[in-house]
Amino acid sequence: MSILDLAPVIPVVVIDDAETAVPLARALVAGGLPVIEVTLRTPAALGAIERIAAEVPKAMIGAGTVRTPADVRASVDAGAKFLVSPGTTPALADAMQGGGLPFLPGAATASEVLALAERGLTELKFFPAGPAGGVAYLKALAGPIPEVRFCPTGGVRPDNAREYLALPNVGCVGGTWLTPPDALASGDWARVEKLAAEAAALRA
């Protein structure tokens, strides 16, 4: 099954301390969101992915902010089950296509979408969704490029997620609101689970 069809929301997580990775992932899974993207923005990210992959079997753990072929290799080695990039260069697309994992390459313009579609890639990340035009832009893309589906991320919030999810060319959305930094810092996993449950119900 496609990554886009596993859950309505993919939590986009920044982890500063790998010790929080496992309880965080367990809380998200318990709330109904098994697909988790850990961004490669901190030194702890790869270790966090490795721990979740080893200790939370119900989680489909992915690596986000994949920007280089080296990131692809490191993510695969850490046990990531999918990859997400903020944008896509030809070299990065080659690396992700050769990485052996499902992936969501990033695109923000019609030309970028078409370039990826030429490679046979029809499931993409739309980033940064809000600044790039949001719901209106995705509606416009659906007419000339109906075969491409997206996971919009960047500016997606609880108050506008349903609007994105209602679009025929949106499979799921990515959001950072599910893991507030203060909740991670204090270990408030009950709050994370509650936020995940609310997000999981967006498509109910």
MDTraj code that builds the backbone (N, CA, C; nanometers):
import mdtraj as md
import numpy as np

residues = "MET SER ILE LEU ASP LEU ALA PRO VAL ILE PRO VAL VAL VAL ILE ASP ASP ALA GLU THR ALA VAL PRO LEU ALA ARG ALA LEU VAL ALA GLY GLY LEU PRO VAL ILE GLU VAL THR LEU ARG THR PRO ALA ALA LEU GLY ALA ILE GLU ARG ILE ALA ALA GLU VAL PRO LYS ALA MET ILE GLY ALA GLY THR VAL ARG THR PRO ALA ASP VAL ARG ALA SER VAL ASP ALA GLY ALA LYS PHE LEU VAL SER PRO GLY THR THR PRO ALA LEU ALA ASP ALA MET GLN GLY GLY GLY LEU PRO PHE LEU PRO GLY ALA ALA THR ALA SER GLU VAL LEU ALA LEU ALA GLU ARG GLY LEU THR GLU LEU LYS PHE PHE PRO ALA GLY PRO ALA GLY GLY VAL ALA TYR LEU LYS ALA LEU ALA GLY PRO ILE PRO GLU VAL ARG PHE CYS PRO THR GLY GLY VAL ARG PRO ASP ASN ALA ARG GLU TYR LEU ALA LEU PRO ASN VAL GLY CYS VAL GLY GLY THR TRP LEU THR PRO PRO ASP ALA LEU ALA SER GLY ASP TRP ALA ARG VAL GLU LYS LEU ALA ALA GLU ALA ALA ALA LEU ARG ALA".split()
xyz = np.array([
    [0.0838, -0.1194, 0.0000],
    [0.0000, 0.0000, 0.0000],
    [0.0877, 0.1249, 0.0000],
    [0.0366, 0.2293, -0.0606],
    [0.1096, 0.3555, -0.0681],
    [0.1262, 0.4201, 0.0689],
    [0.2371, 0.4896, 0.0875],
    [0.2579, 0.5687, 0.2098],
    [0.1428, 0.6667, 0.2292],
    [0.0925, 0.7204, 0.1193],
    [-0.0116, 0.8218, 0.1265],
    [-0.1439, 0.7685, 0.1811],
    [-0.1599, 0.6368, 0.1797],
    [-0.2877, 0.5784, 0.2194],
    [-0.2866, 0.5134, 0.3578],
    [-0.1764, 0.5215, 0.4296],
    [-0.1651, 0.4518, 0.5577],
    [-0.2267, 0.5291, 0.6738],
    [-0.2267, 0.6605, 0.6667],
    [-0.2819, 0.7434, 0.7742],
    [-0.3110, 0.8812, 0.7166],
    [-0.4092, 0.9531, 0.7712],
    [-0.4388, 1.0855, 0.7177],
    [-0.3307, 1.1884, 0.7458],
    [-0.2542, 1.1674, 0.8522],
    [-0.1500, 1.2634, 0.8907],
    [-0.0195, 1.1895, 0.9194],
    [0.0880, 1.2398, 0.8635],
    [0.2219, 1.1902, 0.8973],
    [0.2850, 1.2911, 0.9926],
    [0.3123, 1.2512, 1.1176],
    [0.3821, 1.3422, 1.2080],
    [0.5228, 1.3715, 1.1559],
    [0.5558, 1.4992, 1.1473],
    [0.6900, 1.5417, 1.1065],
    [0.7621, 1.5836, 1.2344],
    [0.8623, 1.5033, 1.2730],
    [0.9186, 1.5116, 1.4072],
    [1.0645, 1.5555, 1.4039],
    [1.0964, 1.6507, 1.4886],
    [1.2358, 1.6904, 1.5112],
    [1.2756, 1.6372, 1.6485],
    [1.3745, 1.5485, 1.6527],
    [1.4162, 1.4861, 1.7786],
    [1.5554, 1.5343, 1.8158],
    [1.5655, 1.5973, 1.9306],
    [1.6945, 1.6457, 1.9806],
    [1.7641, 1.5444, 2.0695],
    [1.6865, 1.4547, 2.1298],
    [1.7405, 1.3553, 2.2222],
    [1.6876, 1.2189, 2.1815],
    [1.7757, 1.1304, 2.1371],
    [1.7343, 0.9980, 2.0906],
    [1.6652, 0.9172, 2.1999],
    [1.6862, 0.9547, 2.3256],
    [1.6203, 0.8820, 2.4354],
    [1.4680, 0.8984, 2.4300],
    [1.4217, 1.0055, 2.3665],
    [1.2766, 1.0285, 2.3585],
    [1.2128, 0.9562, 2.2405],
    [1.2933, 0.9003, 2.1519],
    [1.2408, 0.8478, 2.0253],
    [1.1401, 0.7355, 2.0448],
    [1.1739, 0.6382, 2.1265],
    [1.0868, 0.5207, 2.1417],
    [0.9550, 0.5559, 2.2104],
    [0.9560, 0.6227, 2.3268],
    [0.8261, 0.6579, 2.3862],
    [0.7435, 0.7508, 2.2977],
    [0.8086, 0.8395, 2.2241],
    [0.7371, 0.9267, 2.1312],
    [0.6679, 0.8442, 2.0234],
    [0.7415, 0.7531, 1.9618],
    [0.6842, 0.6700, 1.8564],
    [0.5705, 0.5837, 1.9103],
    [0.5878, 0.5296, 2.0285],
    [0.4811, 0.4467, 2.0867],
    [0.3547, 0.5276, 2.1106],
    [0.3700, 0.6532, 2.1531],
    [0.2540, 0.7387, 2.1768],
    [0.1819, 0.7693, 2.0456],
    [0.2577, 0.7972, 1.9393],
    [0.1964, 0.8267, 1.8104],
    [0.1233, 0.7047, 1.7545],
    [0.1852, 0.5886, 1.7663],
    [0.1217, 0.4654, 1.7188],
    [-0.0045, 0.4357, 1.7992],
    [0.0032, 0.4531, 1.9302],
    [-0.1132, 0.4283, 2.0156],
    [-0.2282, 0.5214, 1.9807],
    [-0.1958, 0.6426, 1.9347],
    [-0.2982, 0.7372, 1.8948],
    [-0.3550, 0.7121, 1.7564],
    [-0.2965, 0.6188, 1.6837],
    [-0.3493, 0.5838, 1.5527],
    [-0.2707, 0.6352, 1.4343],
    [-0.1474, 0.6832, 1.4590],
    [-0.0635, 0.7336, 1.3497],
    [0.0657, 0.6521, 1.3427],
    [0.0655, 0.5432, 1.2671],
    [0.1837, 0.4562, 1.2627],
    [0.2952, 0.5035, 1.1708],
    [0.2654, 0.5983, 1.0810],
    [0.3667, 0.6472, 0.9863],
    [0.4305, 0.7723, 1.0461],
    [0.5611, 0.7672, 1.0702],
    [0.6301, 0.8750, 1.1417],
    [0.7524, 0.9180, 1.0608],
    [0.7642, 1.0476, 1.0394],
    [0.8803, 1.1033, 0.9686],
    [0.9700, 1.1753, 1.0685],
    [1.0904, 1.1237, 1.0886],
    [1.1907, 1.1916, 1.1710],
    [1.2827, 1.2687, 1.0777],
    [1.2884, 1.3988, 1.0963],
    [1.3670, 1.4823, 1.0055],
    [1.5162, 1.4760, 1.0397],
    [1.5973, 1.4777, 0.9363],
    [1.7428, 1.4739, 0.9552],
    [1.7956, 1.6155, 0.9800],
    [1.7413, 1.6786, 1.0823],
    [1.7803, 1.8164, 1.1133],
    [1.8634, 1.8264, 1.2406],
    [1.8798, 1.7164, 1.3102],
    [1.9559, 1.7173, 1.4353],
    [2.0544, 1.6015, 1.4368],
    [2.1595, 1.6123, 1.5185],
    [2.2555, 1.5016, 1.5294],
    [2.1922, 1.3732, 1.5831],
    [2.0785, 1.3860, 1.6533],
    [2.0145, 1.2686, 1.7132],
    [1.9246, 1.1933, 1.6162],
    [1.8998, 1.2488, 1.4989],
    [1.7960, 1.1951, 1.4107],
    [1.8210, 1.0504, 1.3687],
    [1.9391, 1.0199, 1.3189],
    [1.9646, 0.8843, 1.2698],
    [1.9586, 0.7822, 1.3829],
    [2.0093, 0.8194, 1.4996],
    [1.9992, 0.7303, 1.6146],
    [1.8549, 0.7077, 1.6563],
    [1.7732, 0.8130, 1.6462],
    [1.6312, 0.8010, 1.6786],
    [1.5611, 0.7056, 1.5824],
    [1.5925, 0.7194, 1.4537],
    [1.5338, 0.6293, 1.3540],
    [1.5740, 0.4852, 1.3825],
    [1.7007, 0.4661, 1.4155],
    [1.7505, 0.3310, 1.4436],
    [1.6775, 0.2688, 1.5628],
    [1.6563, 0.3473, 1.6668],
    [1.5888, 0.2952, 1.7855],
    [1.4428, 0.2619, 1.7574],
    [1.3751, 0.3515, 1.6884],
    [1.2346, 0.3257, 1.6584],
    [1.2208, 0.2022, 1.5701],
    [1.3064, 0.1905, 1.4702],
    [1.3013, 0.0745, 1.3813],
    [1.3209, -0.0556, 1.4575],
    [1.4065, -0.0515, 1.5596],
    [1.4382, -0.1729, 1.6350],
    [1.3358, -0.2045, 1.7441],
    [1.2751, -0.1002, 1.8027],
    [1.1957, -0.1214, 1.9238],
    [1.0464, -0.0946, 1.9109],
    [1.0041, -0.0359, 1.7993],
    [0.8606, -0.0075, 1.7819],
    [0.8162, -0.0692, 1.6488],
    [0.7924, -0.2015, 1.6491],
    [0.7642, -0.2705, 1.5237],
    [0.6369, -0.2241, 1.4535],
    [0.5440, -0.1642, 1.5268],
    [0.4197, -0.1187, 1.4648],
    [0.4346, 0.0171, 1.3961],
    [0.5488, 0.0790, 1.4145],
    [0.5732, 0.2090, 1.3508],
    [0.6361, 0.1888, 1.2137],
    [0.5887, 0.2659, 1.1166],
    [0.6572, 0.2745, 0.9875],
    [0.7387, 0.4029, 0.9932],
    [0.8649, 0.3860, 1.0240],
    [0.9509, 0.5015, 1.0507],
    [1.0220, 0.5454, 0.9237],
    [1.0165, 0.6750, 0.8966],
    [1.0808, 0.7291, 0.7790],
    [1.1783, 0.8389, 0.8131],
    [1.2638, 0.8705, 0.7191],
    [1.3600, 0.9797, 0.7334],
    [1.3152, 1.0964, 0.6471],
    [1.3053, 1.2150, 0.7074],
    [1.2690, 1.3351, 0.6340],
    [1.3866, 1.4297, 0.6223],
    [1.3684, 1.5361, 0.5489],
    [1.4749, 1.6323, 0.5188],
    [1.5952, 1.5598, 0.4576],
    [1.5657, 1.4634, 0.3711],
    [1.6700, 1.3927, 0.2963],
    [1.7100, 1.4830, 0.1801],
    [1.8359, 1.5257, 0.1783],
    [1.8798, 1.6257, 0.0806],
    [1.9901, 1.5780, -0.0122],
    [2.0605, 1.4716, 0.0233],
    [2.1759, 1.4283, -0.0546],
    [2.1766, 1.2760, -0.0685],
    [2.2512, 1.2243, -0.1658],
    [2.2675, 1.0794, -0.1745],
    [2.3250, 1.0194, -0.0456],
    [2.4116, 1.0937, 0.0230],
    [2.4656, 1.0442, 0.1506],
    [2.3557, 1.0297, 0.2544],
    [2.2584, 1.1238, 0.2544],
    [2.1447, 1.1117, 0.3452],
    [2.0636, 0.9862, 0.3160],
    [2.0486, 0.9554, 0.1878],
    [1.9752, 0.8345, 0.1495],
    [2.0439, 0.7117, 0.2075],
    [2.1745, 0.7012, 0.1887],
    [2.2489, 0.5849, 0.2377],
    [2.2413, 0.5746, 0.3896],
    [2.2594, 0.6866, 0.4582],
    [2.2574, 0.6850, 0.6040],
    [2.1195, 0.6467, 0.6567],
    [2.0153, 0.6924, 0.5906],
    [1.8792, 0.6619, 0.6339],
    [1.8480, 0.5139, 0.6149],
    [1.8893, 0.4600, 0.5018],
    [1.8707, 0.3165, 0.4774],
    [1.9450, 0.2357, 0.5819],
    [2.0678, 0.2744, 0.6106],
    [2.1491, 0.2021, 0.7090],
    [2.0895, 0.2099, 0.8493],
    [2.0205, 0.3196, 0.8799],
    [1.9610, 0.3362, 1.0131],
    [1.8321, 0.2581, 1.0293],
    [1.7780, 0.2064, 0.9201],
    [1.6561, 0.1267, 0.9291],
    [1.5300, 0.1983, 0.8872],
    [1.5437, 0.3155, 0.8230],
    [1.4250, 0.3862, 0.7756],
    [1.3486, 0.2993, 0.6767],
    [1.2159, 0.3130, 0.6798],
    [1.1305, 0.2364, 0.5887],
    [1.0795, 0.3203, 0.4725],
    [1.0995, 0.4514, 0.4791],
    [1.0681, 0.5378, 0.3663],
    [1.1486, 0.6657, 0.3796],
    [1.1534, 0.7431, 0.2708],
    [1.2314, 0.8666, 0.2653],
    [1.1430, 0.9811, 0.2187],
    [1.1723, 1.1010, 0.2688],
    [1.1001, 1.2210, 0.2272],
    [1.2026, 1.3329, 0.2065],
    [1.1924, 1.4032, 0.0938],
    [1.2842, 1.5142, 0.0685],
    [1.2068, 1.6453, 0.0586],
    [1.2694, 1.7576, 0.0962],
    [1.2024, 1.8871, 0.0862],
    [1.1940, 1.9400, -0.0566],
    [1.2856, 1.8960, -0.1397],
    [1.2913, 1.9311, -0.2814],
    [1.3654, 1.8182, -0.3506],
    [1.3809, 1.8265, -0.4817],
    [1.4418, 1.7132, -0.5518],
    [1.5322, 1.7610, -0.6646],
    [1.6593, 1.7233, -0.6567],
    [1.7523, 1.7436, -0.7670],
    [1.7634, 1.6126, -0.8444],
    [1.8159, 1.6158, -0.9664],
    [1.8332, 1.4898, -1.0396],
    [1.9183, 1.3879, -0.9641],
    [2.0273, 1.4332, -0.9005],
    [2.1138, 1.3407, -0.8268],
    [2.0403, 1.2795, -0.7086],
    [1.9613, 1.3597, -0.6392],
    [1.8865, 1.3081, -0.5252],
    [1.7782, 1.2118, -0.5716],
    [1.7112, 1.2446, -0.6805],
    [1.6092, 1.1544, -0.7343],
    [1.6707, 1.0204, -0.7725],
    [1.7876, 1.0237, -0.8358],
    [1.8567, 0.8997, -0.8718],
    [1.8863, 0.8169, -0.7471],
    [1.9357, 0.8832, -0.6436],
    [1.9725, 0.8122, -0.5212],
    [1.8503, 0.7516, -0.4536],
    [1.7410, 0.8274, -0.4479],
    [1.6210, 0.7751, -0.3836],
    [1.5605, 0.6608, -0.4645],
    [1.5628, 0.6727, -0.5966],
    [1.5110, 0.5643, -0.6792],
    [1.5964, 0.4384, -0.6667],
    [1.7231, 0.4566, -0.6372],
    [1.8116, 0.3414, -0.6203],
    [1.8230, 0.2930, -0.4776],
    [1.7538, 0.3593, -0.3849],
    [1.7686, 0.3267, -0.2432],
    [1.6908, 0.2065, -0.1957],
    [1.5962, 0.1601, -0.2765],
    [1.5208, 0.0414, -0.2399],
    [1.4055, 0.0650, -0.1432],
    [1.3754, 0.1915, -0.1133],
    [1.2674, 0.2240, -0.0204],
    [1.1615, 0.3091, -0.0896],
    [1.0362, 0.3037, -0.0411],
    [0.9384, 0.4010, -0.0893],
    [0.9849, 0.5413, -0.0524],
    [0.9480, 0.6403, -0.1321],
    [0.9907, 0.7760, -0.1001],
    [0.8923, 0.8773, -0.1559],
    [0.8919, 0.9941, -0.0913],
    [0.8107, 1.1073, -0.1349],
    [0.9061, 1.2214, -0.1691],
    [0.9372, 1.2402, -0.2966],
    [1.0260, 1.3494, -0.3348],
    [0.9519, 1.4826, -0.3283],
    [1.0209, 1.5853, -0.2853],
    [0.9585, 1.7155, -0.2687],
    [0.9465, 1.7927, -0.3985],
    [0.8342, 1.8635, -0.4127],
    [0.8115, 1.9502, -0.5283],
    [0.7245, 2.0670, -0.4842],
    [0.7428, 2.1820, -0.5490],
    [0.6641, 2.3003, -0.5130],
    [0.6075, 2.3735, -0.6341],
    [0.6473, 2.3339, -0.7548],
    [0.5981, 2.4020, -0.8747],
    [0.5491, 2.2997, -0.9769],
    [0.4715, 2.3466, -1.0740],
    [0.4230, 2.2572, -1.1785],
    [0.5391, 2.1951, -1.2563],
    [0.6434, 2.2734, -1.2823],
    [0.7582, 2.2198, -1.3565],
    [0.8283, 2.1094, -1.2783],
    [0.8428, 2.1295, -1.1473],
    [0.9049, 2.0258, -1.0649],
    [0.8191, 1.9000, -1.0620],
    [0.6886, 1.9180, -1.0528],
    [0.5974, 1.8028, -1.0538],
    [0.6096, 1.7269, -1.1859],
    [0.6125, 1.7991, -1.2968],
    [0.6238, 1.7342, -1.4272],
    [0.7566, 1.6617, -1.4430],
    [0.8648, 1.7224, -1.3919],
    [0.9960, 1.6573, -1.4014],
    [0.9968, 1.5244, -1.3279],
    [0.9311, 1.5204, -1.2132],
    [0.9245, 1.3959, -1.1369],
    [0.8294, 1.2966, -1.2029],
    [0.7192, 1.3465, -1.2587],
    [0.6258, 1.2583, -1.3282],
    [0.6921, 1.1927, -1.4489],
    [0.7846, 1.2640, -1.5135],
    [0.8583, 1.2057, -1.6259],
    [0.9397, 1.0835, -1.5831],
    [0.9773, 1.0804, -1.4564],
    [1.0508, 0.9667, -1.4016],
    [0.9564, 0.8555, -1.3558],
    [0.8270, 0.8766, -1.3720],
    [0.7303, 0.7783, -1.3255],
    [0.6932, 0.7954, -1.1796],
    [0.7299, 0.9100, -1.1209],
    [0.7022, 0.9347, -0.9791],
    [0.5742, 1.0172, -0.9678],
    [0.4718, 0.9577, -0.9100],
    [0.3412, 1.0235, -0.9048],
    [0.2904, 1.0401, -0.7619],
    [0.3748, 1.0132, -0.6630],
    [0.3391, 1.0391, -0.5234],
    [0.4488, 1.1259, -0.4642],
    [0.4131, 1.2520, -0.4342],
    [0.5131, 1.3523, -0.4006],
    [0.4790, 1.4224, -0.2703],
    [0.5816, 1.4864, -0.2147],
    [0.5611, 1.5808, -0.1060],
    [0.5445, 1.7199, -0.1677],
    [0.4432, 1.7937, -0.1240],
    [0.4248, 1.9323, -0.1672],
    [0.4725, 2.0209, -0.0535],
    [0.5860, 2.0885, -0.0771],
    [0.6492, 2.1665, 0.0296],
    [0.7163, 2.2899, -0.0291],
    [0.7090, 2.4026, 0.0416],
    [0.6308, 2.4292, 0.1629],
    [0.4864, 2.4618, 0.1258],
    [0.3936, 2.3822, 0.1705],
    [0.2569, 2.3873, 0.1199],
    [0.1934, 2.5257, 0.1337],
    [0.1983, 2.5821, 0.2533],
    [0.1353, 2.7125, 0.2732],
    [0.1957, 2.8219, 0.1877],
    [0.3264, 2.8484, 0.1999],
    [0.3883, 2.9536, 0.1189],
    [0.3792, 2.9287, -0.0314],
    [0.3720, 2.8007, -0.0720],
    [0.3700, 2.7694, -0.2157],
    [0.2316, 2.7823, -0.2782],
    [0.1310, 2.8103, -0.1986],
    [-0.0021, 2.8307, -0.2566],
    [-0.1127, 2.7505, -0.1934],
    [-0.0764, 2.6536, -0.1088],
    [-0.1746, 2.5824, -0.0295],
    [-0.2809, 2.5089, -0.1083],
    [-0.4013, 2.5071, -0.0524],
    [-0.5129, 2.4328, -0.1094],
    [-0.5443, 2.4811, -0.2509],
    [-0.5447, 2.6116, -0.2708],
    [-0.5780, 2.6658, -0.4030],
    [-0.4787, 2.6188, -0.5086],
    [-0.3511, 2.6126, -0.4737],
    [-0.2497, 2.5701, -0.5705],
    [-0.2672, 2.4224, -0.6063],
    [-0.2938, 2.3398, -0.5052],
    [-0.3129, 2.1973, -0.5319],
    [-0.4379, 2.1730, -0.6156],
    [-0.5422, 2.2512, -0.5912],
    [-0.6620, 2.2416, -0.6752],
    [-0.6276, 2.2724, -0.8201],
    [-0.5451, 2.3743, -0.8407],
    [-0.5062, 2.4127, -0.9769],
    [-0.4231, 2.3043, -1.0446],
    [-0.3358, 2.2374, -0.9693],
    [-0.2530, 2.1312, -1.0267],
    [-0.3343, 2.0091, -1.0660],
    [-0.4449, 1.9851, -0.9964],
    [-0.5238, 1.8643, -1.0205],
    [-0.5820, 1.8609, -1.1607],
    [-0.6072, 1.9775, -1.2203],
    [-0.6632, 1.9800, -1.3546],
    [-0.5677, 1.9272, -1.4601],
    [-0.4507, 1.9895, -1.4775],
    [-0.3588, 1.9450, -1.5820],
    [-0.2755, 1.8226, -1.5453],
    [-0.2598, 1.7934, -1.4144],
    [-0.1741, 1.6803, -1.3732],
    [-0.2524, 1.5931, -1.2747],
    [-0.3611, 1.5306, -1.3190],
    [-0.4493, 1.4586, -1.2271],
    [-0.3904, 1.3294, -1.1723],
    [-0.2873, 1.2767, -1.2391],
    [-0.2332, 1.1477, -1.1960],
    [-0.1390, 1.1582, -1.0762],
    [-0.1002, 1.2789, -1.0370],
    [-0.0056, 1.2975, -0.9275],
    [-0.0810, 1.3254, -0.7974],
    [-0.0393, 1.2551, -0.6913],
    [-0.0975, 1.2778, -0.5589],
    [0.0110, 1.3289, -0.4644],
    [-0.0336, 1.3998, -0.3610],
    [0.0600, 1.4715, -0.2758],
    [0.0373, 1.4461, -0.1271],
    [0.1466, 1.4695, -0.0532],
    [0.1422, 1.4878, 0.0917],
    [0.1895, 1.6305, 0.1178],
    [0.0967, 1.7258, 0.1318],
    [0.1384, 1.8628, 0.1613],
    [0.1903, 1.8768, 0.3038],
    [0.2990, 1.9492, 0.3178],
    [0.3628, 1.9720, 0.4469],
    [0.4166, 2.1149, 0.4488],
    [0.4086, 2.1772, 0.5648],
    [0.4578, 2.3140, 0.5780],
    [0.3413, 2.4108, 0.5795],
    [0.2982, 2.4486, 0.6984],
    [0.1824, 2.5353, 0.7098],
    [0.0516, 2.4601, 0.7231],
    [0.0594, 2.3264, 0.7318],
    [-0.0618, 2.2464, 0.7551],
    [-0.0844, 2.2395, 0.9055],
    [-0.2071, 2.2698, 0.9464],
    [-0.2416, 2.2778, 1.0887],
    [-0.3738, 2.2050, 1.1137],
    [-0.4095, 2.1846, 1.2384],
    [-0.5371, 2.1178, 1.2662],
    [-0.6563, 2.1912, 1.2061],
    [-0.6477, 2.3233, 1.1938],
    [-0.7624, 2.3996, 1.1452],
    [-0.7755, 2.4005, 0.9932],
    [-0.6724, 2.3564, 0.9208],
    [-0.6860, 2.3526, 0.7750],
    [-0.6582, 2.2146, 0.7149],
    [-0.6250, 2.1165, 0.7987],
    [-0.5884, 1.9835, 0.7481],
    [-0.7038, 1.9183, 0.6724],
    [-0.8258, 1.9331, 0.7239],
    [-0.9404, 1.8712, 0.6547],
    [-0.9583, 1.9279, 0.5135],
    [-0.9305, 2.0561, 0.4979],
    [-0.9455, 2.1191, 0.3666],
    [-0.8477, 2.0572, 0.2665],
    [-0.7247, 2.0338, 0.3111],
    [-0.6277, 1.9649, 0.2255],
    [-0.6736, 1.8219, 0.1957],
    [-0.7151, 1.7497, 0.3003],
    [-0.7504, 1.6087, 0.2850],
    [-0.8722, 1.5881, 0.1961],
    [-0.9530, 1.6919, 0.1800],
    [-1.0713, 1.6808, 0.0947],
    [-1.0369, 1.6859, -0.0540],
    [-0.9150, 1.7265, -0.0881],
    [-0.8758, 1.7371, -0.2283],
    [-0.8518, 1.5993, -0.2878],
    [-0.8920, 1.5761, -0.4122],
    [-0.8738, 1.4443, -0.4727],
    [-0.7280, 1.4065, -0.4968],
    [-0.6404, 1.5062, -0.5059],
    [-0.4991, 1.4763, -0.5304],
    [-0.4141, 1.4832, -0.4040],
    [-0.4780, 1.4780, -0.2875],
    [-0.4055, 1.4716, -0.1600],
    [-0.4360, 1.3387, -0.0912],
    [-0.3295, 1.2637, -0.0630],
    [-0.3475, 1.1362, 0.0052],
    [-0.3412, 1.1497, 0.1555],
    [-0.2512, 1.2352, 0.2025],
    [-0.2357, 1.2599, 0.3451],
    [-0.1660, 1.3946, 0.3604],
    [-0.1520, 1.4405, 0.4826],
    [-0.0782, 1.5638, 0.5090],
    [0.0319, 1.5347, 0.6101],
    [0.1315, 1.6211, 0.6136],
    [0.2370, 1.6117, 0.7137],
    [0.2264, 1.7292, 0.8089],
    [0.2477, 1.7041, 0.9375],
    [0.2333, 1.8124, 1.0330],
    [0.3267, 1.8021, 1.1506],
    [0.3663, 1.9184, 1.2005],
    [0.4556, 1.9237, 1.3163],
    [0.3799, 1.9441, 1.4473],
    [0.2498, 1.9728, 1.4392],
    [0.1750, 2.0073, 1.5602],
    [0.1537, 1.8890, 1.6544],
    [0.1792, 1.7674, 1.6066],
    [0.1527, 1.6479, 1.6874],
    [0.2576, 1.6241, 1.7954],
    [0.3716, 1.6877, 1.7822],
    [0.4804, 1.6663, 1.8787],
    [0.5330, 1.8009, 1.9263],
    [0.4565, 1.8720, 2.0081],
    [0.5015, 2.0026, 2.0573],
    [0.6330, 1.9895, 2.1340],
    [0.7272, 2.0812, 2.1127],
    [0.8561, 2.0714, 2.1812],
    [0.8451, 2.0616, 2.3328],
    [0.7473, 2.1330, 2.3920],
    [0.7364, 2.1261, 2.5379],
    [0.6877, 1.9900, 2.5844],
    [0.6053, 1.9237, 2.5032],
    [0.5595, 1.7896, 2.5380],
    [0.6750, 1.6895, 2.5301],
    [0.7603, 1.7063, 2.4285],
    [0.8762, 1.6176, 2.4168],
    [0.9732, 1.6409, 2.5315],
    [0.9934, 1.7672, 2.5664],
    [1.0887, 1.8003, 2.6723],
    [1.0438, 1.7468, 2.8077],
    [0.9120, 1.7471, 2.8312],
    [0.8605, 1.7028, 2.9611],
    [0.8187, 1.5563, 2.9630],
    [0.8263, 1.4918, 2.8461],
    [0.7846, 1.3518, 2.8397],
    [0.6348, 1.3335, 2.8553],
    [0.5571, 1.4291, 2.8065],
    [0.4114, 1.4219, 2.8174],
    [0.3562, 1.3390, 2.7011],
    [0.3756, 1.2071, 2.7102],
    [0.3364, 1.1192, 2.6006],
    [0.1856, 1.1049, 2.5902],
    [0.1138, 1.1251, 2.6995],
    [-0.0326, 1.1210, 2.6947],
    [-0.0858, 1.2335, 2.6055],
    [-0.0225, 1.3488, 2.6128],
    [-0.0633, 1.4607, 2.5273],
    [-0.0353, 1.4302, 2.3813],
    [0.0792, 1.3714, 2.3548],
    [0.1136, 1.3352, 2.2168],
    [0.0135, 1.2325, 2.1639],
    [-0.0203, 1.1337, 2.2455],
    [-0.1166, 1.0323, 2.2028],
    [-0.2530, 1.0956, 2.1738],
    [-0.2938, 1.1904, 2.2565],
    [-0.4226, 1.2576, 2.2359],
    [-0.4221, 1.3372, 2.1053],
    [-0.3146, 1.4098, 2.0805],
    [-0.3039, 1.4856, 1.9552],
    [-0.3055, 1.3917, 1.8344],
    [-0.2383, 1.2777, 1.8482],
    [-0.2368, 1.1798, 1.7392],
    [-0.3766, 1.1240, 1.7139],
    [-0.4490, 1.0953, 1.8200],
    [-0.5850, 1.0401, 1.8050],
    [-0.6769, 1.1411, 1.7357],
    [-0.6626, 1.2681, 1.7719],
    [-0.7436, 1.3712, 1.7058],
    [-0.7092, 1.3815, 1.5574],
    [-0.5805, 1.3705, 1.5255],
    [-0.5381, 1.3779, 1.3852],
    [-0.5831, 1.2545, 1.3080],
    [-0.5767, 1.1381, 1.3714],
    [-0.6178, 1.0150, 1.3050],
    [-0.7666, 1.0173, 1.2696],
    [-0.8437, 1.0962, 1.3443],
    [-0.9884, 1.1038, 1.3207],
    [-1.0254, 1.2045, 1.2124],
    [-0.9276, 1.2745, 1.1567],
    [-0.9572, 1.3774, 1.0572],
    [-1.0236, 1.3196, 0.9312],
    [-0.9950, 1.1949, 0.9024],
    [-1.0545, 1.1334, 0.7853],
    [-1.1729, 1.0441, 0.8206],
    [-1.2102, 1.0396, 0.9458],
    [-1.3198, 0.9521, 0.9892],
    [-1.4533, 1.0019, 0.9354],
])
top = md.Topology()
chain = top.add_chain()
for i, resn in enumerate(residues, 1):
    res = top.add_residue(resn, chain, resSeq=i)
    for name in ("N", "CA", "C"):
        top.add_atom(name, md.element.get_by_symbol(name[0]), res)
traj = md.Trajectory(xyz[None], top)
